[in-house]
Amino acid sequence: MLELATNLIFLAEYVLRIFTADYLYGELGAAKARIKFIFSFYGIIDLFTFLPYFLPFFFPIGAVAFRMLRVVRIFRLFRINARYDAFHVITGVLREKKNQLFSSIFLVIMLMLASSLCMYSLEHEAQPEAFSNAFSGIWWSVSTLLTVGYGDIYPVTVGGKLMAIVIAFLGVGMVAIPTGIISAGFVEHYTRMKVGSYTRHDADFITLDISLEHSFIGKRLDEAPLPLGLYPAVVMRGEDVLIPYSGLTLRSGDSLLLATTSNCRLEARIEEVTLESGHEWIGRRIKELDISRQTFIVMVKRRGRRVAPNGSTLLKENDVVLTFSRIALNSLHNGA
């Protein structure tokens, strides 16, 4: 009964996601948006979350094979990333440090191959069965470098033992490199309370409350069109105080604490532009528009609904475009 109830919930969620796909892909029509979601990575995962449960009812002959498909449901754990900000921090750190991590892994692989070749040349005559060819020592190299030490293959000659000591020491260092890179990434994330290069004494703070219909809802922090000169310092969500990292998704009810230099006063102008027939923006994407760098398009109203804009959003006739223009006075940088 519990399994039936949960699968019905997953089925209802999948159907609702299909019907609301045009809000997710606002630049596409309703039909194309739904097709794009169905064949997307998360769309396929959502489908296999409940499909293996219902297939045996329609195809009893292949019931055993369909039950094996239930293993695919474990991929739904990837959706945790979209629900919990703590997982965003982990994936964000791994994404930022991927080049350093790949470099350290490459060094470990090269050390494994080199130590395997050296151990073969030292131990082949003494142990022809254990070290039969140039690459037979890779298993020993892996267990030694990763400090596992199974003991099923080990050197017996003096030269081989000396080589094993050196490799064991290097292995400790090689394993510590990725750990240090990831740790440094976490430290960087949690020290970003300092906004830009400004200290607490030369910055002013303002609070932006994200209401129920705010255009920032559902956007990641790096996608929110904040004016130049404003920097996110803290995101307050209920009783929680969140570190503002790029992958943090803003929600209704959040309060965004923004910082700006005390030497820069900001004035803003918000306007609505209706794209009537013949308007030069019709048929163009937002990133192609020739607008001021101080102007941001924060929302597009289309046929009674709101579309969260991005650079690829295609503007259409009768769209209502909400623009946010920034005016800086007494700027520290231009001396005005």
HELIX and SHEET records of a PDB file:
HELIX    1   1 LEU A    2  PHE A   19  1                                  18    
HELIX    2   2 ALA A   21  LEU A   24  1                                   4    
HELIX    3   3 ALA A   30  ILE A   38  1                                   9    
HELIX    4   4 PHE A   41  PHE A   58  1                                  18    
HELIX    5   5 PRO A   60  GLY A   62  5                                   3    
HELIX    6   6 ALA A   63  MET A   68  1                                   6    
HELIX    7   7 LEU A   69  ALA A   82  5                                  14    
HELIX    8   8 ASP A   85  GLU A   96  1                                  12    
HELIX    9   9 LYS A   98  GLU A  123  1                                  26    
HELIX   10  10 ILE A  138  LEU A  145  1                                   8    
HELIX   11  11 VAL A  158  TYR A  190  1                                  33    
HELIX   12  12 ARG A  200  ASP A  202  5                                   3    
HELIX   13  13 ILE A  286  GLU A  288  5                                   3    
SHEET    1   A 4 ALA A 203  ASP A 209  0                                        
SHEET    2   A 4 SER A 255  THR A 261 -1                                        
SHEET    3   A 4 TYR A 231  ARG A 237 -1                                        
SHEET    4   A 4 ASP A 240  LEU A 242 -1                                        
SHEET    1   B 4 ARG A 265  THR A 274  0                                        
SHEET    2   B 4 VAL A 320  LEU A 329 -1                                        
SHEET    3   B 4 THR A 295  ARG A 302 -1                                        
SHEET    4   B 4 ARG A 305  VAL A 307 -1                                        
END                                                                             
